[in-house]
Amino acid sequence: MLLSPHEIAELGFARVGVDVRITRYALFFNPAGIVLGDRVRIDAFAIVAAGEQGITVGNNVHIASAALLNGSGGRIVMEDFSAAAPKVCIWTASDDYSGGTLTNPTVPDAFKNQRKGPVRLGRHVIIGTSSVILPGVCLNDGAAVGALSLVSRDVEAGLVVSGVPAKKIAVRPLDRLEKLAQEYLATLPARPC
């Protein structure tokens, strides 16, 4: 069941575009730090947690069921036509698992060693089911991440990556993606001023 426009407004987002569809079962932390563009869809059990630097979601963006966007360590940007499939985790902070420091949110920062950094998904970026994006990663325009992948480094525009760690397996046609996007946008009714 979807939230009504009134219910969405009551959540207190920084900004909400037109035709935003959010399931009643999605969860938001610090909605005042979240910007939602036009034609955004956020499915059941997704968790969108904005930190101090916020989360910006562009137009025509899909955040699927049980996806997690955790902005505790930096800004998250999902540009137009990007998508996170079910159970995708996007992290802007990650504890040091080497055993040399304490971990978890109950421990003060002085006793931990966290890797922090913003995450950016460019236009037409798609992340496959159950993939993990680590802090400081930029997925440039048209990048695609295969299911069950771990992305710890930037991905160049148009590359398809997959695996643990994610490695290049193909290239996407960026010009075709952009042409289709323009054709689609031309079908939308003009927005009143």
C-alpha positions in Angstrom: 0.0 0.0 0.0 1.4 3.4 -1.0 1.5 6.5 1.1 -0.8 9.3 0.0 0.8 12.6 -1.1 -0.4 14.1 2.3 1.3 11.3 4.2 4.5 11.8 2.2 4.4 15.5 3.0 4.0 14.8 6.7 7.2 12.8 6.8 9.1 16.1 6.5 11.4 15.5 3.5 13.6 18.5 2.5 11.9 18.4 -0.9 9.5 16.0 -2.7 8.9 16.1 -6.5 5.8 15.0 -8.4 4.6 11.5 -8.8 6.6 10.1 -5.9 5.5 6.7 -4.8 6.5 5.4 -1.4 5.2 2.2 0.2 3.8 2.4 3.7 6.5 0.0 4.9 9.6 2.0 3.9 11.6 3.6 6.7 13.3 7.0 6.8 15.8 8.4 9.2 16.4 12.2 9.2 13.9 12.9 6.4 14.7 16.6 6.6 18.1 15.7 5.0 16.5 13.8 2.1 15.6 15.3 -1.3 13.3 13.3 -3.6 13.0 14.2 -7.3 10.1 13.5 -9.7 8.8 10.0 -10.4 10.7 8.4 -7.5 9.6 4.9 -6.3 10.7 3.5 -2.9 9.5 0.0 -2.2 8.6 -2.0 1.0 11.2 -2.4 3.7 13.7 0.0 2.1 15.7 2.0 4.7 16.9 5.5 3.7 19.0 7.0 6.5 20.4 10.5 5.9 23.4 11.6 7.8 24.5 15.2 8.3 25.4 15.6 4.6 22.1 14.3 3.4 20.8 12.1 0.6 19.7 13.4 -2.8 17.6 11.3 -5.1 17.1 12.5 -8.7 14.3 12.0 -11.1 13.0 8.5 -12.3 14.9 6.7 -9.5 13.9 3.4 -8.0 14.9 2.1 -4.6 13.7 -1.5 -4.4 12.5 -3.6 -1.5 14.9 -4.0 1.5 17.5 -1.7 -0.1 19.6 0.2 2.5 21.0 3.7 1.9 23.1 4.6 5.0 24.4 8.1 4.9 26.0 8.2 8.3 29.5 8.8 6.9 28.8 11.2 4.0 26.4 12.3 1.3 24.6 9.9 -1.0 23.5 11.1 -4.5 21.4 9.0 -6.8 21.2 10.8 -10.1 18.4 10.6 -12.7 17.4 7.1 -13.9 19.5 5.3 -11.3 18.3 2.2 -9.4 19.1 0.1 -6.5 17.7 -3.5 -6.7 16.3 -5.5 -3.7 18.7 -5.8 -0.8 21.3 -3.5 -2.2 23.4 -1.8 0.6 25.0 1.5 0.1 27.4 2.5 2.9 29.1 5.8 3.5 30.8 4.5 6.7 32.3 1.1 7.4 34.1 -0.2 10.5 37.7 -1.6 10.3 37.3 -5.4 10.5 41.0 -6.2 10.9 40.7 -6.6 14.6 42.9 -3.6 15.6 40.0 -1.4 16.8 36.6 -1.6 18.4 33.5 -1.7 16.2 29.8 -0.9 16.2 27.7 2.2 16.9 27.7 1.7 20.7 31.5 2.6 20.8 32.7 6.2 20.6 34.6 7.2 17.4 37.9 7.6 19.4 38.0 3.8 19.8 37.1 2.9 16.2 38.7 3.2 12.8 36.0 3.9 10.3 36.3 4.4 6.6 34.0 7.2 5.6 33.1 8.9 2.3 30.3 10.0 0.0 28.7 7.7 -2.5 27.5 8.9 -5.9 25.4 7.0 -8.5 25.5 8.8 -11.8 22.8 8.9 -14.5 21.5 5.5 -15.6 23.4 3.6 -12.9 21.9 0.3 -11.9 23.0 -1.9 -8.9 21.9 -5.6 -9.0 20.3 -7.5 -6.1 22.3 -7.9 -2.8 25.3 -5.9 -4.0 27.3 -3.8 -1.6 28.7 -0.3 -2.3 31.4 0.8 0.1 32.2 4.3 1.3 33.8 6.8 -1.1 32.7 5.0 -4.3 31.5 6.9 -7.4 29.6 4.8 -10.0 29.9 7.1 -13.0 27.1 7.5 -15.6 25.8 4.3 -17.0 27.7 2.0 -14.8 26.0 -1.3 -14.0 26.8 -3.6 -11.0 25.9 -7.3 -11.3 24.0 -9.0 -8.5 25.9 -10.1 -5.4 28.9 -7.8 -6.1 31.1 -5.9 -3.8 32.2 -2.5 -5.1 35.1 -0.8 -3.2 36.4 1.4 -6.0 35.0 3.9 -8.5 33.5 2.4 -11.6 34.1 4.2 -14.9 31.2 5.5 -17.1 29.4 2.7 -19.0 31.2 -0.2 -17.4 29.4 -3.3 -16.3 31.1 -4.9 -13.2 30.4 -8.0 -11.2 31.9 -10.2 -8.6 33.8 -9.9 -5.2 35.6 -7.7 -5.7 33.7 -6.2 -8.7 35.6 -6.4 -12.0 34.8 -5.2 -15.5 32.8 -7.7 -17.6 31.2 -5.5 -20.3 30.4 -2.0 -21.5 26.9 -0.3 -21.8 25.9 2.0 -24.7 25.6 5.4 -23.0 24.5 7.2 -26.1 21.6 4.8 -26.4 20.6 5.1 -22.8 20.6 8.9 -23.0 18.6 8.8 -26.3 15.9 6.6 -24.7 15.8 8.9 -21.7 15.2 11.9 -23.9 12.5 10.1 -25.9 10.8 9.0 -22.6 10.9 12.5 -21.1 9.4 14.0 -24.3 6.3 11.8 -23.6 5.6 13.5 -20.2 3.1 16.3 -19.8 4.6 19.7 -19.4 4.9 20.8 -15.7 3.0 24.0 -14.8 5.2 26.9 -13.8 
